[in-house]
Amino acid sequence: MDIPKQLLVFINPASGKGHALKEWNKAKPILDKFNVKYQIIMTQYQNHCHDYLLKEDLSNIYGVVLVSGDGLPHEAINALYAREDWEKISQQITIGVLPGGSGNAFAKTLTKISQLECNSESCALLIAKGITRQMDLILLEMPQKKVVSFLSLAYAFISEVDLGSESLRFLGGARFDIYGTWRALFQKKYEAKYNNQQIMFRYFLAQKIPYISDNYLSGPAAKIDDGFIDVQYLEAGDWSQLVKLSLKQYDGSHVEIDEQGNVKPKGNWKYEKVKEYTFEPITNCPLSIDGERYPPQPVKAKVLNKILKVFCY
């Protein structure tokens, strides 16, 4: 007898302002209306989702839904990628997200592409209708481990804002604005090697999707399936450049995109579309990978084209 296929729903009760369960309760009636079958797991500890997806039998699972910010998708995708049956799993399982955290960049990106508002109801509708699309991941090879990234690798200013604001999680997404303003007023310089060129940075961000939070369009030319990584950075120079340009990233107006899709950065801002790159921090600043903290270390990055299924038009 065949076992009915179902969704596996992970809810992080500590995510963002602790509103993940409320967001699930908004989505649940839509899934129920479409007679979607699901199993709910409330995460009990860090990496609970990762441990479960890495070890358990997923033969009756057709989708994994993460109700959280962007940390839980990072756990889930890396667990699935690390499985011995990844090739099969990548065709079988589709990833869905509900915006239950502080950043919600993944949910914002998938709903924006689908021309929907970024809320749990919109995400639930995509999941319930079973609409899928292939997207890229970025393979990051480091001395001690390999991880895959769906969102970004950040260093310097953006890493400091992302990771340094963790104590302000109770403020939700506003934590990035408040801490970012403070860090922009009291800037630092960060040294690193990018593609073997030693540079003093104020800002470095390599991303796969256009948003790094639900209200921050930092990579307006980024596409989830174009086979490129969007790398942008600002070398240490005029103090005011970072302030002016980072404020324009809310709507993506820090760059111009012509009719052919070519990117024209403003000022001293650099914006490149690459298939791979190398990066080696010199200043002792942590790396933020999909919003998760990693120690500073050499990284070799390359695109894995269209290897992850997501619920998206």
N, C-alpha and C positions, 0 to 999 in steps of 0.2 A: 504493500500500500504506500503510495507516494505521500510524503509529508508536505503539507501546504507551505509554500514559500511565504516568508514574512520579512518585515523590517526589524532591525535591531536598533533601538533608540537609546542613546546614552544621554543622560541628563546630569550636568554638573551643578549641584545645588549651591556651590560656593561661587559660581561665576558672576562677574560683574557686580551688581548690587545685590546678588542673591535672587535675581528675578527669573532664573532659567525655568523654574517650575511654572511660573505664571505664563511664560511664553509658550511652554508646552500645552498648557490648558487652552490657549488661544488656537493652537494648531490642531489639537485632538479632534474637535467636532468636524473639521473638514475631512480629516483622514477617515473618521468613522462614517461620514456621509458617503464616501467612495468605497466603503467596505474594505479598507486597507487593514491587513493583519499586522500586528506588531508586538514586540516584546520590549519592555522597558527595563533599563538597568540604571539605577542611581549610583553614580560614581562615589566610592567611599574613601579613596585616597589618590594621590598623584600617581599617574600611570596605570590606574585601574583599567581604563579603557584599552590602553596599549597591551597590558598583560592578557586581557580577555581575548582580544582580537588576534593576538599572536598565537595563542595556544588552543583555543576552543574549535570545535567542529562547526563550520559555517555553511555546511552543505545545503541547509534549508533557508539561507539568508540571501535575499536579492538586493538589499540596500541597507546601508548604515547611516543613521541620522544622528547628528551631533547637536545637542541643545546647549550652547555655551558660546564663548567668544571664539578666538582663532586658535587657542591652545589645544582644545580637544580634537579638532580636525588634524592638527600636527601629530598628535599621539596616534590617532586612528590610521592615518595614511601611512605613517612609518611602520606601524605594526603590520599592516597588510602587505606592504612592500617587502618586509623582512621574512614573510612566510615562505616556506619551501614551495608552496603551490601558488605563488604570486601570479604566474602567467594565467592560470585558470581563474583565480580570484578577480583579477583585473577585468576579465570579461563578464564575470558573474555579478559582481557587487557594484552598485552605484552609491556615491556619497551624496548625502543631503545635509543641509545645515539650517538651524533656526537661530536667529540673532538673540542669544541669551547672555552676552558678555559685554565687555567694555569696548572692544574694537569693532568686531563684526564685519571685518573687511571681506571675508569670503561670502557671507550672506548678501552684503551690499553688491558685490560684483555679479553674483549669479542672478539676482533679481533685476539689476540694472540692464544686463544683457537681455533678459527676458521681458524688458519694458514693464516691470512691475514695481510697486513701492517696496521698500525694504522693511518688511514686517513678517511676523510669524505666519500670518494668514497667507501671504503671497508664497512664502517658502513651502508651506504645507500644500498649496495648490499644485505647485510644480512636482512635488513628491507624489501626491495622490494621482496625478495624471500620468505619472511614469515617463515624463519627457526627459530624455537623456542626451548628453553631449560629451564628446571626448575632450579632455584638456591636457595640457603639458604639466610636467613637474620639473624641478631642477634638482639634479643629483649633486650633492655637496660631499666631496671626499676630503676627510680630515685625517691627521696622523693616526688617531685611535679608533675612528668609526666613520661610517657613511650615513648620511641622512638624506631624505628627500624633502624638498620645500615646495609648497604650493603658493606661497605668498612672497616672502622676501628674506634677504640677508641685509642687516643694517649695521653700521659702525659709525662712530663719532657722534655727532649731535643727535641723530635720529635714534640710535641705540640708547643713548643716555636718557632721552625722553621716554622711550618705550619701557625700559627696564627700571629707570630711576623713579618712575611714577607709580610703581607697584604698591607702595604704601598708601596711595590715594585711590585704591580700587573702589572704595565706598562712594566715590563721586561719579562712578560710571565713566562714560566717554569724556567727560569734562576734565578728567585727570590729565589727559594729554595736552589740552589747551593750557591749563594752569601751570603744569610743570614745564611745558615747552616754552611758555613766555618767560619764565624765570631763567631757563637755560639759554634762551636767545639773548637775554640781557647780559648774562655772565658766560660768555662763550669760552671754549677751549680750542686748542689745536691738537690734532691727532695725526701721528705719522704711520704710514703703512706702505706696502708695495702692492700696486695694482698692475697686473700683467708685467711684473718684474721692473716696473718703474716706481722709484721711491718718491712719494708725494706727501706733502703736509696738507691734511684735509680739515675742513670744518664739517663736512657732510658727506656721507657715502651711503647709497641705497641701491641694491640690485633686486628688482622685483619681477614677478611673473604675472600678477594681476594688477589692474589699474589702481585699486584702492588699498591703502594700508590701515584705514579705519573707515567706519561708515560715513564719515563726513570729510575725508581727506583724500582728494584725487591727485595723488602724488605722481602717478604714471599714466597720464592721459592717452599715451600711444600704446600702452601695454595691452596685449590680447591674450586670452587664456590658451589659445591653440595655434599661435603663429610660428612656433618653433624658435622664439627669441627670448632673451632676458633683457629687460630694460634697465640699464645701469646709468645712474646719474650721481654727480658729485660736484662739490664746490671746494676748490683749493683754498688754503688759508690766504687771506688777503684782506680786502676791505671789510671791516666789521659789519657794516650796514647791509652788505649783499645778502647775508644769510637771513637777516630779519625781513628784508623786502621780498625776497624770493620764496621763503618758506610760508609767508602769509598768503601768497598767490597760489599755493598748492591746494588750498581748500577747494578751488574750482578748476584746477589744472591750467590756470592762465600763466604759469611761470614758463611755459613753452608755447610755441606756435606750431601747428601742424598744417601743412599745405594739402592741396587736393590729392596729391599722390601719396599722402601719408608720411612724408618726410618731416622730421622733427627739427625745429629751429629753436634752440635754447636762447634765453635772454641773459644779457650781462655775462658774467663769468661762469654761469651754470653750464655744466657738461651733461649731455644726454646721448647715450649710445645704445643701439640695439645690437646685441652680440649673441652668439650661440654658446660661447664658453668664456671663462675668464679665470684668472688666478688672483688670489688676494692673501696678503700676509700682514696682519697687524704688527706694529712695532710699539706703539703706545699701549699701555696696559688698560685697554677698554674692552669690555665684553662684547661679543657678537650677539645680536638679536636675530634669531632665525624663526620666522613665523611668530614673532613675539615671545619666543622662549629664550632663556639665557644660556649661552654657551661660552666657555672660556676663550680668550683670544688665541687663535692658532691659525696656521696656514690652511687655506681652503682652495680646492680646485673644483670649479663649478661647470656643469654642462647641462644643456636641455635634454630632457627625455620627452620626445614629441608625442602628444596624444595618447598617453598611457593610463589615464585615470578617467573613469566615467562619473559624471556629476548630473544631478537633476537640474536641468537648465534648457531653455529653448536654444 
